[in-house]
C-alpha cells in the first residue's frame, strides 16, 4: 500500500516543498482521533482509522515512521508522506468513502497489519527507536471505548501534547456529525466539555491551554519539575509539550527552573547572578532592578520570606523555606506571645538608610520600624503593654486597640516588667511590703499601704474607701470605726453594711449579696440585738415573699 495523494504536481511547482525533516522527539507527532471499532452497517475491517497531528514546528517526512497496537506489530510508512506543522493526516484500513463512513484517507494500510481492539488497547507511534506518542484505553485506565459510530477525540487543549493526550479525561466521544458517523477527520476537534471551563480552579481554562483541568498545578504558569511541589515525575506540568523540562539545566548556568532559574535559555540570568539596572530580573528573585543601594545586604524586593532574628527567643517565625506560617500578628495567640524584633520580612524597608533592614536593632519610641517586623520598639520590658512614650509607632505598630477594638492602656514604666496597667500592688495581709512602684499604673505608688485620705487607716488596714479627699470627698468619712450615719447610703464604718442598725427598711448590705440588712460583727448585748434584728428581717422577707403583711 502507498499514500493516496499523488503530490508530484504540487512538488513540481514548489520544489521547496519536496523535502521534509525526520521526527526526532516525543510529541513531534500525536494521535488526536481514532475509530477503534465502528458499528453496523460499517464493519471494523472497513471503518477503522486514526488521525495524527504534526506539532514539531517544521515540515515532516513520515517515511519509516511505525504505527502499532498491542495485538499487532503494525506497519511502517514505506514511501514519502509529508505533513506540515500544525496539520493533520488520516490513516485507515479502507479508502472507499462509500463503505468507511465517508472518511477521506491520506494513507491506507492493511487491516491485517494493524487493528484496534475497542475494549483494551494501545496505539503507538515510533521512529528511530523514539516513541513519539502512545494512547492507551480500556479497563486499566478506566476509559471504556464502545463499538459505536462515534470516534474518540482529544480536545484542542491536549491534541498537540503527547503527555496530555495520554490522559483519559482529555478524551471524549465526538459530537460532530460527519457523513454516516460522528467525527472530525483532518480537522481540529471540539473541546471535551465547555472550552471556558476551569474545573480545577487554577485560573486557566481548556481554551486557554490548560492541558489537565483536573489538576490545579498543571497550567502554563507552572514549573514543570520532576518532584513535588513542581509537578509529578514524567508529566508536562507547564503544558509546553516537553516532560519535566523544569528539571533540566538547558542554559548550563548551574540552575534549573526547579532550582530557581527564571530563564533557562539565558545563562546570564540565575539565582547567583548580580542584579544590574537593565530592566531585567537578573537574579531571579521576582523583582526587577532591585539593587542594594545602601549596602546593608538587603534590597527592597519583597518575596514574602521571613527571617527568624533570634533562634533562642522561643518565637517561631516561619517554616524551613521562610514562608511565614507562624509569623501572623493578626492571630491573638501569636500576638500575645510575640517579642518585638523576633521576626522580620526579608526586605529592606528603606533602601536609603543602612540602619534599616531585616533584623536591624530597634531605636525605642522613635516611630520608625528599623528591624522590618512592622513595629517600633514599644514594649522593652516585655510585659505585653506599650510604653506611654510610644505614641507614633508605624502601622501596624504596637497595638493600642485589642482584637475587639477596645483601647489598651499604656505602660507607665516600660523598664519594669512588674509595672503595667492592672499590675499587682501587693497584699499587706499576706505579708506584702511597699516597693515604691506604681505597679498597677493608676497614678498612686503603693496605694494599699498608704492612708491617702488621712483618716488613720490604709486600704490594707480595712479602709474601704481610701483616696485623695480632694478627688473623692466621701473617702475621709469612711473607715473602720466611723459612726454609721443613717440614710446617707454609704458604709461609713467599713463593716460591709450600709446604714446598719438603722431603720431596717433602709438598711442594705455592701457585702454578701445585698438586699435586707446584713449583720456586722457585733459583741455583747449588741450581738443579741443583731440576732433579733436578723430574725425579724428574715420573718418580714418570708411574709413579703408569700404576699402577706407584717
C-alpha positions as CSV (number, residue, x, y, z in Angstrom):
1,X,0.0,0.0,0.0
2,X,1.1,3.6,-0.5
3,X,0.0,7.1,0.0
4,X,-3.3,8.1,-1.5
5,X,-2.3,11.6,-2.5
6,X,0.0,11.9,-5.5
7,X,2.0,15.1,-4.7
8,X,4.1,15.2,-7.9
9,X,2.3,18.1,-9.5
10,X,2.4,20.2,-6.3
11,X,6.0,19.4,-5.6
12,X,7.0,20.1,-9.2
13,X,5.5,23.6,-8.9
14,X,7.0,24.1,-5.5
15,X,10.4,22.4,-5.3
16,X,11.0,23.8,-1.7
17,X,8.1,21.6,-0.5
18,X,9.7,18.4,-1.9
19,X,11.6,17.6,1.3
20,X,10.7,17.1,4.9
21,X,12.6,16.5,8.1
22,X,12.5,13.4,10.3
23,X,10.6,13.4,13.5
24,X,13.0,13.3,16.4
25,X,11.5,13.9,19.8
26,X,8.4,12.7,21.7
27,X,5.4,14.8,20.8
28,X,6.5,15.7,17.2
29,X,3.5,13.6,16.2
30,X,0.5,12.9,18.3
31,X,-2.7,10.8,18.0
32,X,-5.7,13.1,18.0
33,X,-8.7,10.9,17.0
34,X,-9.5,7.3,16.3
35,X,-12.3,4.9,15.3
36,X,-11.4,1.7,17.1
37,X,-14.5,-0.3,16.1
38,X,-17.4,1.2,14.1
39,X,-20.9,-0.1,14.5
40,X,-23.3,-1.5,11.9
41,X,-23.5,-1.1,8.9
42,X,-19.8,-0.3,8.9
43,X,-17.5,-3.2,9.5
44,X,-14.3,-2.8,11.5
45,X,-12.2,-4.0,8.6
46,X,-13.7,-1.3,6.6
47,X,-14.2,1.6,9.0
48,X,-11.2,1.6,11.4
49,X,-8.9,4.7,11.1
50,X,-7.0,7.2,13.2
51,X,-5.8,10.8,12.9
52,X,-2.3,12.3,13.7
53,X,-1.1,15.8,14.1
54,X,2.3,17.4,13.4
55,X,3.5,19.5,16.4
56,X,7.2,19.7,15.6
57,X,7.3,23.2,14.2
58,X,8.6,22.0,10.9
59,X,7.6,20.0,7.9
60,X,8.0,16.3,8.4
61,X,8.6,13.3,6.1
62,X,7.0,10.3,7.7
63,X,9.0,7.7,5.7
64,X,9.9,5.0,8.2
65,X,7.5,6.1,10.9
66,X,5.9,3.0,12.5
67,X,2.4,2.6,13.9
68,X,1.4,-0.4,16.1
69,X,-1.1,-1.7,18.6
70,X,-0.7,-4.2,21.5
71,X,-2.2,-7.0,19.4
72,X,-0.3,-6.5,16.1
73,X,3.2,-5.4,15.1
74,X,1.8,-2.7,12.9
75,X,3.3,-1.1,9.8
76,X,5.8,1.5,8.7
77,X,5.3,4.2,6.1
78,X,7.2,2.9,3.1
79,X,7.3,6.0,0.9
80,X,7.5,9.7,1.3
81,X,4.5,11.1,3.2
82,X,4.7,14.7,4.1
83,X,2.8,16.7,6.8
84,X,3.2,20.3,7.5
85,X,3.4,21.8,11.0
86,X,0.0,22.0,12.7
87,X,-1.6,19.9,10.0
88,X,-3.4,16.5,10.3
89,X,-3.2,13.2,8.4
90,X,-5.8,10.5,8.5
91,X,-4.7,6.9,8.2
92,X,-7.1,3.9,7.8
93,X,-7.9,0.4,6.5
94,X,-10.2,1.4,3.7
95,X,-10.2,4.3,1.3
96,X,-13.6,3.7,-0.1
97,X,-15.8,6.5,1.3
98,X,-18.9,4.6,0.4
99,X,-18.1,1.9,2.9
100,X,-15.9,3.6,5.5
101,X,-18.3,6.2,6.8
102,X,-17.4,8.9,4.3
103,X,-13.8,9.5,5.5
104,X,-11.1,10.6,3.0
105,X,-7.8,8.9,3.9
106,X,-4.3,10.3,3.5
107,X,-2.8,6.9,3.9
108,X,-4.2,3.3,3.6
109,X,-2.8,0.4,5.5
110,X,-3.8,-3.3,5.7
111,X,-6.2,-4.4,8.4
112,X,-4.1,-7.5,8.8
113,X,-1.1,-5.2,9.8
114,X,-2.9,-3.0,12.4
115,X,-6.3,-3.2,14.0
116,X,-7.6,-1.6,17.2
117,X,-9.3,-3.6,19.9
118,X,-12.0,-1.3,21.2
119,X,-12.1,-2.9,24.7
120,X,-8.4,-2.6,25.7
121,X,-5.5,-1.5,23.5
122,X,-2.6,0.9,23.0
123,X,-1.9,2.8,19.8
124,X,1.8,3.8,19.4
125,X,3.8,6.0,17.0
126,X,7.6,5.3,16.8
127,X,10.5,6.5,14.8
128,X,14.2,5.5,15.0
129,X,13.7,3.9,18.4
130,X,11.9,7.0,19.8
131,X,8.3,6.7,21.0
132,X,6.7,9.8,19.6
133,X,3.3,9.2,21.2
134,X,1.0,6.5,22.7
135,X,-2.6,6.4,23.7
136,X,-4.0,3.7,25.9
137,X,-7.6,2.9,26.6
138,X,-9.6,0.2,28.4
139,X,-10.2,-1.1,31.9
140,X,-6.6,-0.5,33.1
141,X,-7.0,3.3,32.7
142,X,-10.7,3.5,33.3
143,X,-11.6,4.5,29.8
144,X,-14.2,2.5,28.0
145,X,-14.3,2.7,24.2
146,X,-17.6,1.2,22.9
147,X,-18.3,-0.2,19.5
148,X,-20.0,2.8,18.0
149,X,-20.0,5.2,15.1
150,X,-18.7,8.0,17.3
151,X,-14.9,8.5,17.2
152,X,-12.8,9.1,20.3
153,X,-11.3,12.6,20.1
154,X,-8.9,14.5,22.2
155,X,-9.7,18.2,23.0
156,X,-7.7,21.0,21.4
157,X,-6.1,21.8,24.8
158,X,-4.3,18.4,24.6
159,X,-4.1,17.4,20.9
160,X,-0.6,18.8,20.4
161,X,0.9,17.5,23.7
162,X,1.9,13.8,23.9
163,X,1.6,13.7,27.7
164,X,-1.7,15.4,27.9
165,X,-3.2,13.2,25.2
166,X,-2.3,10.2,27.4
167,X,-4.9,11.4,30.0
168,X,-8.2,9.6,29.5
169,X,-10.2,12.6,30.8
170,X,-8.9,14.7,27.9
171,X,-10.8,12.3,25.5
172,X,-14.5,12.1,24.7
173,X,-17.0,10.9,22.1
174,X,-17.2,13.1,19.0
175,X,-20.5,15.0,18.7
176,X,-19.8,16.4,15.2
177,X,-21.9,14.7,12.5
178,X,-19.8,13.7,9.5
179,X,-21.4,11.6,6.7
180,X,-22.7,8.5,8.4
181,X,-20.6,8.9,11.6
182,X,-19.7,11.4,14.2
183,X,-16.1,12.6,13.6
184,X,-13.8,15.5,12.6
185,X,-11.3,13.8,10.3
186,X,-8.4,16.1,9.2
187,X,-9.7,19.0,11.3
188,X,-9.3,20.3,14.9
189,X,-11.6,18.6,17.4
190,X,-14.2,20.1,19.7
191,X,-13.5,20.6,23.4
192,X,-14.4,17.8,25.7
193,X,-16.8,20.0,27.7
194,X,-17.0,23.8,27.5
195,X,-13.8,25.4,26.4
196,X,-14.4,28.1,29.0
197,X,-14.5,25.6,31.9
198,X,-11.9,25.9,34.7
199,X,-12.7,22.7,36.6
200,X,-9.6,22.7,38.8
201,X,-9.8,26.4,39.6
202,X,-6.2,27.3,38.6
203,X,-7.2,30.3,36.6
204,X,-6.7,28.5,33.2
205,X,-9.5,27.2,31.1
206,X,-9.3,24.5,28.4
207,X,-9.4,27.2,25.8
208,X,-6.6,29.0,27.5
209,X,-4.4,25.9,27.2
210,X,-4.9,24.0,30.4
211,X,-3.8,20.5,29.4
212,X,-5.1,18.9,32.6
213,X,-8.1,20.6,34.0
214,X,-8.3,18.2,36.9
215,X,-5.0,19.2,38.4
216,X,-4.7,22.8,39.7
217,X,-0.9,22.7,39.4
218,X,-0.9,21.9,35.7
219,X,-1.1,25.1,33.6
220,X,1.1,27.4,31.5
221,X,2.4,29.3,34.6
222,X,3.8,26.2,36.4
223,X,7.3,25.0,36.7
224,X,7.5,21.5,35.2
225,X,9.8,19.7,37.6
226,X,10.2,16.0,38.5
227,X,9.3,16.2,42.1
228,X,6.7,17.8,44.4
229,X,5.9,20.7,44.6
230,X,6.9,21.1,40.9
231,X,4.5,18.5,39.5
232,X,5.0,14.8,39.3
233,X,7.8,12.8,37.6
234,X,7.3,12.3,33.9
235,X,4.5,14.8,33.4
236,X,4.2,18.0,31.5
237,X,3.1,20.4,34.2
238,X,3.5,23.6,32.2
239,X,1.8,22.2,29.1
240,X,4.6,23.0,26.7
241,X,4.9,19.5,25.2
242,X,8.1,18.5,27.0
243,X,8.0,16.4,30.1
244,X,9.9,17.6,33.2
245,X,11.8,20.2,31.3
246,X,11.9,22.3,34.5
247,X,14.4,19.7,36.0
248,X,16.9,20.2,33.2
249,X,19.6,22.9,33.1
250,X,19.1,24.0,29.5
251,X,21.4,27.0,29.5
252,X,24.2,25.3,31.6
253,X,24.4,28.0,34.2
254,X,24.1,25.6,37.1
255,X,20.4,26.1,37.8
256,X,17.2,24.6,36.6
257,X,13.8,26.1,36.6
258,X,13.1,23.8,39.5
259,X,16.1,25.2,41.4
260,X,15.1,28.9,40.7
261,X,16.3,29.7,37.2
262,X,13.7,32.2,35.8
263,X,15.0,32.0,32.2
264,X,16.6,28.6,31.5
265,X,17.5,29.8,28.0
266,X,19.7,32.7,29.2
267,X,22.8,31.8,31.2
268,X,23.2,35.4,32.4
269,X,20.0,35.1,34.5
270,X,20.1,32.8,37.6
271,X,19.8,33.0,41.4
272,X,23.5,33.7,41.6
273,X,23.6,36.5,39.0
274,X,24.3,40.1,40.1
275,X,21.3,42.4,39.6
276,X,22.0,45.4,37.4
277,X,19.8,48.3,36.2
278,X,18.8,46.8,32.9
279,X,15.0,46.4,33.3
280,X,15.5,42.6,33.7
281,X,15.3,40.4,36.8
282,X,18.9,39.1,36.6
283,X,19.0,37.3,40.0
284,X,15.6,35.6,39.5
285,X,14.1,36.8,42.8
286,X,11.0,38.1,41.2
287,X,12.0,41.8,41.3
288,X,13.4,43.9,38.5
289,X,16.5,46.1,39.2
290,X,16.4,45.7,43.0
291,X,19.8,46.9,43.9
292,X,21.3,47.1,47.4
293,X,22.0,50.9,47.2
294,X,22.6,51.4,50.9
295,X,24.8,48.3,51.1
296,X,23.1,46.7,54.1
297,X,22.8,43.3,52.4
298,X,19.1,43.7,51.7
299,X,17.1,45.1,48.9
300,X,13.6,46.4,48.6
301,X,12.4,43.2,46.9
302,X,9.6,41.7,49.0
303,X,9.4,38.0,48.3
304,X,7.3,37.2,51.4
305,X,10.2,35.3,53.0
306,X,10.5,35.7,56.8
307,X,13.7,35.6,58.8
308,X,14.0,34.5,62.5
309,X,16.1,37.2,64.0
310,X,16.8,35.3,67.2
311,X,16.7,31.5,67.2
312,X,16.8,31.3,71.0
313,X,13.9,33.6,72.0
314,X,11.3,30.9,71.6
315,X,9.3,32.7,68.9
316,X,8.9,30.6,65.7
317,X,8.7,32.9,62.7
318,X,8.4,30.7,59.6
319,X,8.8,27.2,58.2
320,X,12.0,25.8,56.8
321,X,11.6,27.6,53.4
322,X,10.9,31.0,55.0
323,X,7.2,31.0,54.4
324,X,5.6,32.9,57.3
325,X,3.3,30.2,58.5
326,X,3.8,31.2,62.2
327,X,4.6,34.9,61.9
328,X,1.0,36.1,62.0
329,X,0.4,39.1,64.1
330,X,-3.4,39.0,63.3
331,X,-3.6,35.9,65.4
332,X,-4.3,36.9,69.0
333,X,-2.4,33.9,70.5
334,X,0.7,34.6,68.4
335,X,0.5,38.4,69.0
336,X,0.4,38.0,72.8
337,X,3.4,35.7,72.8
338,X,5.4,37.8,70.2
339,X,8.6,39.6,71.2
340,X,9.4,42.7,69.2
341,X,12.2,42.2,66.8
342,X,12.0,38.4,66.8
343,X,10.9,38.1,63.2
344,X,11.4,40.2,60.1
345,X,10.4,40.1,56.5
346,X,13.5,39.7,54.3
347,X,13.1,43.1,52.7
348,X,14.8,46.4,53.2
349,X,12.2,48.9,54.5
350,X,14.3,51.9,53.4
351,X,16.9,51.5,50.7
352,X,18.3,54.9,51.5
353,X,19.0,54.1,55.2
354,X,21.7,51.5,56.1
355,X,20.4,51.3,59.7
356,X,17.0,49.9,58.5
357,X,17.0,46.4,57.3
358,X,15.7,42.9,58.3
359,X,16.6,42.2,62.0
360,X,18.3,45.6,62.5
361,X,18.5,47.0,66.0
362,X,15.4,49.0,67.0
363,X,15.6,52.5,68.4
364,X,12.8,52.6,71.0
365,X,9.9,55.0,70.7
366,X,11.2,56.8,67.6
367,X,8.1,55.9,65.5
368,X,10.3,54.0,62.9
369,X,10.5,50.3,62.2
370,X,14.2,49.6,61.9
371,X,14.0,45.8,62.1
372,X,11.4,45.1,59.4
373,X,8.8,43.4,61.5
374,X,6.3,46.2,61.2
375,X,6.8,47.6,64.7
376,X,8.6,50.2,66.6
377,X,10.2,49.1,69.8
378,X,7.5,49.9,72.3
379,X,7.5,47.2,75.0
380,X,11.0,46.9,76.2
381,X,10.1,45.1,79.5
382,X,8.0,42.6,77.5
383,X,5.0,42.8,79.8
384,X,2.6,43.0,76.9
385,X,1.9,46.7,77.2
386,X,3.2,49.5,75.1
387,X,5.0,52.4,76.7
388,X,3.3,55.8,77.2
389,X,6.2,57.3,75.3
390,X,5.4,55.2,72.2
391,X,2.6,57.2,70.6
392,X,3.6,57.2,66.9
393,X,4.7,53.7,66.2
394,X,4.3,52.8,62.5
395,X,1.5,50.8,61.0
396,X,0.6,48.2,62.2
397,X,2.6,49.5,65.2
398,X,2.4,48.2,68.7
399,X,-1.3,47.8,69.2
400,X,-3.3,50.5,71.0
401,X,-6.5,48.5,70.4
402,X,-7.1,44.9,71.2
403,X,-8.8,42.4,68.8
404,X,-12.2,43.6,69.9
405,X,-11.2,47.2,69.1
406,X,-11.1,48.1,72.8
407,X,-8.3,50.6,73.8
408,X,-5.4,49.0,75.6
409,X,-3.9,51.2,78.4
410,X,-0.3,52.2,78.2
411,X,2.6,51.1,80.4
412,X,3.7,53.8,82.9
413,X,7.1,52.2,83.4
414,X,8.5,50.3,80.3
415,X,11.7,49.4,82.2
416,X,10.0,47.3,84.9
417,X,8.1,44.1,83.9
418,X,6.3,44.3,87.3
419,X,4.7,47.6,86.5
420,X,1.8,47.7,84.0
421,X,-1.9,48.5,83.9
422,X,-3.7,46.3,86.3
423,X,-0.5,45.1,87.9
424,X,-0.3,43.7,91.5
425,X,0.4,46.3,94.2
426,X,0.8,43.5,96.8
427,X,-1.4,42.4,99.7
428,X,-0.5,43.7,103.2
429,X,-2.4,40.9,104.8
430,X,-0.2,38.4,103.0
431,X,3.0,39.9,104.2
432,X,3.5,42.3,101.3
433,X,5.6,45.3,101.6
434,X,5.6,48.6,99.7
435,X,8.1,48.6,96.9
436,X,8.0,52.2,95.9
437,X,6.4,51.4,92.5
438,X,3.1,52.2,90.9
439,X,2.6,48.6,89.9
440,X,-0.9,49.0,88.6
441,X,-0.3,52.3,86.8
442,X,-3.2,54.1,88.5
443,X,-1.1,57.1,89.4
444,X,-0.6,56.1,93.1
445,X,2.5,54.4,94.4
446,X,1.9,51.6,97.0
447,X,-1.7,52.6,97.4
448,X,-2.6,49.5,99.6
449,X,0.0,50.7,102.2
450,X,-1.0,54.5,102.2
451,X,-3.5,56.5,104.2
452,X,-4.5,58.6,101.3
453,X,-7.5,60.3,102.9
454,X,-5.7,60.9,106.3
455,X,-8.4,59.1,108.3
456,X,-5.9,56.9,110.1
457,X,-6.4,53.7,108.1
458,X,-4.9,52.3,104.9
459,X,-6.6,50.1,102.4
460,X,-4.5,47.2,103.8
461,X,-5.9,48.0,107.3
462,X,-9.5,47.8,106.2
463,X,-10.3,51.3,104.8
464,X,-12.9,50.6,102.2
465,X,-12.6,53.9,100.5
466,X,-9.1,55.3,100.7
467,X,-8.4,58.1,98.2
468,X,-7.3,61.7,98.0
469,X,-10.2,63.6,99.6
470,X,-9.9,66.4,97.1
471,X,-10.7,63.9,94.4
472,X,-13.1,61.8,96.5
473,X,-14.8,63.8,99.4
474,X,-16.5,60.6,100.7
475,X,-13.2,58.8,101.3
476,X,-12.5,60.8,104.5
477,X,-15.8,59.8,106.2
478,X,-15.4,56.1,105.5
479,X,-13.0,54.0,107.6
480,X,-13.2,51.3,110.3
481,X,-14.8,52.5,113.5
482,X,-16.6,55.5,111.9
483,X,-20.1,56.0,113.3
484,X,-22.7,54.8,110.8
485,X,-24.8,57.7,109.5
486,X,-28.3,56.6,108.8
487,X,-29.7,57.4,105.5
488,X,-26.5,58.6,103.8
489,X,-26.4,55.5,101.6
490,X,-22.7,54.7,102.4
491,X,-20.8,52.2,104.6
492,X,-19.3,54.7,107.0
493,X,-17.7,52.1,109.3
494,X,-16.4,49.9,106.5
495,X,-18.0,46.8,108.1
496,X,-19.6,45.7,104.8
497,X,-23.0,47.1,105.6
498,X,-24.7,50.3,104.6
499,X,-26.8,52.1,107.2
500,X,-26.7,49.0,109.5
501,X,-28.6,49.3,112.9
502,X,-30.8,51.9,111.2
503,X,-34.4,51.6,110.2
504,X,-34.5,48.2,108.5
505,X,-36.3,49.4,105.5
506,X,-33.3,51.5,104.5
507,X,-30.6,49.2,105.7
508,X,-28.7,47.3,103.0
509,X,-25.5,45.2,102.8
510,X,-22.5,46.0,100.8
511,X,-21.2,42.5,101.1
512,X,-22.7,39.1,100.8
513,X,-25.5,39.6,98.3
514,X,-27.2,43.0,99.3
515,X,-30.9,43.1,99.9
516,X,-32.1,43.5,103.5
517,X,-29.8,44.5,106.3
518,X,-26.9,42.1,106.9
519,X,-25.1,41.5,110.2
520,X,-21.9,43.3,111.0
521,X,-19.5,41.9,113.6
522,X,-21.1,42.6,117.0
523,X,-20.3,41.8,120.6
524,X,-22.2,41.5,123.9
525,X,-25.7,43.0,124.1
526,X,-25.2,44.4,120.6
527,X,-24.7,40.8,119.3
528,X,-28.1,39.8,120.8
529,X,-29.7,42.8,119.3
530,X,-28.2,41.9,116.0
531,X,-29.5,38.4,116.1
532,X,-33.0,39.6,116.9
533,X,-32.9,42.1,114.1
534,X,-31.8,39.4,111.7
535,X,-34.6,37.1,112.7
536,X,-37.1,39.9,112.3
537,X,-35.7,40.8,108.9
538,X,-36.0,37.1,107.8
539,X,-39.6,36.9,109.0
540,X,-40.5,40.1,107.1
541,X,-38.9,38.8,104.0
542,X,-40.7,35.4,104.1
543,X,-44.1,37.2,104.7
544,X,-43.4,39.6,101.8
545,X,-42.5,36.7,99.5
546,X,-45.8,35.0,100.5
547,X,-47.7,38.1,99.6
548,X,-48.8,39.0,103.2
549,X,-48.1,41.8,105.6
550,X,-46.4,42.1,109.0
